[in-house]
Every structure is written in C-alpha cells, then in structure tokens.
Amino acid sequence: MIPLRWRVTNRVPASRVTPLEIFFDVVFVFTLTQLSHVLQEELSLVGFGRILLVFGILWWMFTGYVWLPNHVPPRRVEQKLLLVVAMFGFLLAAIAIPHAFAHGATPLPEEAGEQRRPVRPAAS
C-alpha cells in the first residue's frame, strides 16, 4: 500500500495564484463588506467594539487559510476541497454577521421540540 502524503516534496513551489485562491479572497472581502454594513447601522463605540471583535476572529481565521496554500500549494483534489470548505465557512460567517448581535441571537440553534414563547410587551 502506498502511503498518502499531504505535501509532495519533490515539486517546485507554486509561483502563481490559482483562481480558487482568488475566489477565496473575494469571499473574505464579502465578509468585510458585511462588517462595514453592520457598523453603518450601529455607528457607536459599542458597535465599533463588536465589529472589532468579529473582525479579529475573522482575520485570525483568514491568515491561517492564507498561510496554508502558501505553505502547501493546492494541487491535489483534497487540498482544493479544504479551501472550498473554508470558503463555505467564511460565506456562512458573512451571512450571519448582520444578525450576530441582534436581540435574541443565540449561539446554538434551538432544539427541535422546543417551542419559542412570544415576548409580550410590559403593561404600562
């Protein structure tokens, strides 16, 4: 049985950026535009702090996935699939950003059998 290797050592490092890597960057830029829209809606010190918190996490994730294709150029199907999965994760994060700090936002989905009670306004 031939051992599977993640990194092929006898090849020359990639000198050009692949279209997949460029598309990954475009998805990250979309994530940043979502952050700017949220900041536009809540232009305050608290809103800036929230955006900075989310941006810090996204930047940390992005730098890891930028380092990976530079260290191990995506030539094999498995490596390209890893980038596609990461892109999908960033796309989900971009879609969730506008609702991340909304009232009633929960980090985990509610259980299937649990019914959500409507919030009744307080009597005045």
VMD Tcl script that draws the C-alpha trace (Angstrom):
set ca {
  {0.00 0.00 0.00}
  {1.33 3.42 -0.95}
  {1.34 5.90 1.95}
  {-0.70 9.03 1.28}
  {1.21 12.25 1.63}
  {-0.39 15.61 2.11}
  {2.59 17.52 0.82}
  {4.51 16.44 -2.26}
  {8.13 17.34 -1.54}
  {9.64 16.83 -4.98}
  {7.73 19.66 -6.69}
  {8.65 23.28 -7.21}
  {6.63 25.71 -5.05}
  {3.70 27.36 -6.75}
  {4.61 30.72 -8.22}
  {1.14 31.76 -9.40}
  {-2.07 32.27 -7.51}
  {-4.84 29.89 -8.52}
  {-8.38 31.05 -9.34}
  {-9.57 29.12 -6.30}
  {-7.35 31.21 -4.03}
  {-8.58 34.43 -5.65}
  {-12.18 33.36 -5.15}
  {-11.35 32.64 -1.50}
  {-10.09 36.23 -1.18}
  {-13.28 37.55 -2.79}
  {-15.38 35.67 -0.23}
  {-13.30 37.25 2.54}
  {-13.85 40.70 1.03}
  {-17.59 40.00 1.04}
  {-17.27 39.19 4.75}
  {-15.59 42.56 5.31}
  {-18.36 44.38 3.44}
  {-20.88 42.73 5.74}
  {-18.92 44.06 8.71}
  {-18.96 47.56 7.26}
  {-22.73 47.40 6.75}
  {-23.23 46.40 10.38}
  {-21.02 49.27 11.52}
  {-23.02 51.63 9.33}
  {-26.24 50.53 11.04}
  {-24.83 50.98 14.55}
  {-22.25 53.74 14.37}
  {-21.23 53.93 18.01}
  {-18.39 52.92 20.27}
  {-20.24 49.71 21.21}
  {-20.87 48.92 17.53}
  {-17.20 49.53 16.74}
  {-16.17 47.21 19.58}
  {-18.45 44.47 18.30}
  {-17.12 44.81 14.76}
  {-13.56 44.81 16.04}
  {-14.24 41.59 17.95}
  {-15.70 39.82 14.90}
  {-13.01 41.23 12.62}
  {-10.26 39.95 14.92}
  {-11.65 36.42 14.82}
  {-12.18 36.52 11.04}
  {-8.70 37.94 10.46}
  {-7.15 35.18 12.56}
  {-9.05 32.56 10.53}
  {-8.17 34.23 7.22}
  {-4.45 34.44 7.93}
  {-4.42 30.74 8.74}
  {-6.05 29.86 5.46}
  {-3.79 32.23 3.53}
  {-0.73 30.63 5.10}
  {-1.92 27.13 4.25}
  {-1.97 27.45 0.40}
  {1.32 29.34 0.52}
  {2.95 26.58 2.55}
  {1.21 23.69 0.78}
  {0.12 24.75 -2.73}
  {-3.34 23.30 -3.52}
  {-2.54 20.89 -6.33}
  {-4.44 17.81 -5.17}
  {-8.21 17.47 -5.03}
  {-8.20 17.04 -1.25}
  {-6.29 20.27 -0.80}
  {-8.66 22.17 -3.08}
  {-11.63 20.72 -1.22}
  {-10.20 22.05 2.03}
  {-10.17 25.55 0.54}
  {-13.76 25.15 -0.69}
  {-14.90 24.07 2.79}
  {-13.11 27.08 4.29}
  {-14.77 29.35 1.73}
  {-18.14 27.95 2.66}
  {-17.39 28.61 6.33}
  {-16.47 32.22 5.58}
  {-19.61 32.60 3.48}
  {-21.75 31.33 6.36}
  {-19.98 33.74 8.70}
  {-20.61 36.61 6.28}
  {-24.30 35.77 6.11}
  {-24.55 35.54 9.90}
  {-22.66 38.76 10.68}
  {-25.65 41.14 10.38}
  {-27.57 39.04 12.91}
  {-24.67 38.24 15.25}
  {-25.54 40.86 17.84}
  {-29.28 41.08 17.20}
  {-31.66 40.86 20.11}
  {-32.43 37.21 20.78}
  {-29.49 35.88 18.78}
  {-28.33 32.54 20.16}
  {-25.01 30.82 19.54}
  {-26.68 27.43 19.08}
  {-29.95 26.56 17.35}
  {-32.96 25.77 19.48}
  {-33.85 22.15 19.99}
  {-36.38 20.73 17.55}
  {-39.10 20.02 20.11}
  {-38.76 23.28 22.00}
  {-41.35 25.95 21.29}
  {-40.32 29.57 21.47}
  {-42.65 31.71 23.56}
  {-43.63 35.08 22.12}
  {-42.38 38.08 24.02}
  {-45.24 40.11 25.44}
  {-44.77 43.83 25.96}
  {-44.91 45.00 29.56}
  {-48.15 46.64 30.61}
  {-47.84 50.36 31.11}
}
mol new
graphics top color blue
foreach p $ca { graphics top sphere $p radius 0.5 }
foreach p [lrange $ca 0 end-1] q [lrange $ca 1 end] { graphics top cylinder $p $q radius 0.2 }
display resetview
